[in-house]
Amino acid sequence: MIPGMNPRQMQAAMRRMGIKQEELDATEVIIRTKDKEIIILNPNVAKVNMMGQTTYQISGEETEQGVSPKINDDDIKMVADQTGVDLEKAKGALEKSDGDLAKAIVDLKS
């Protein structure tokens, strides 16, 4: 906000500049990166369109958590079949290799 300018004046000034802002009623925002998730709880989300480009402004309570690899039953069975180990050991190898099938198989065979 600009000091001394009330919200109504600010909205009028933004309209004159071609800026449209819309508040979104979001309950949670999740940003996924390669190795973690950033979760914004109770967010205030504003969608801003300026000269044809849309941006989002997000504020709220931030938490982070690591992303675990997606390991499905077919992958576990394939590793177990290829290496001759039981399903639990195959699953452990896949978790250790971050879901990389080839690495899990090589690790179990060596």
Secondary structure as UniProt FT lines:
FT   TURN            3..4
FT   HELIX           7..16
FT   TURN            17..18
FT   STRAND          19..24
FT   STRAND          28..32
FT   STRAND          36..50
FT   TURN            51..52
FT   STRAND          53..66
FT   HELIX           73..83
FT   HELIX           87..96
FT   TURN            97..99
FT   HELIX           101..109
//
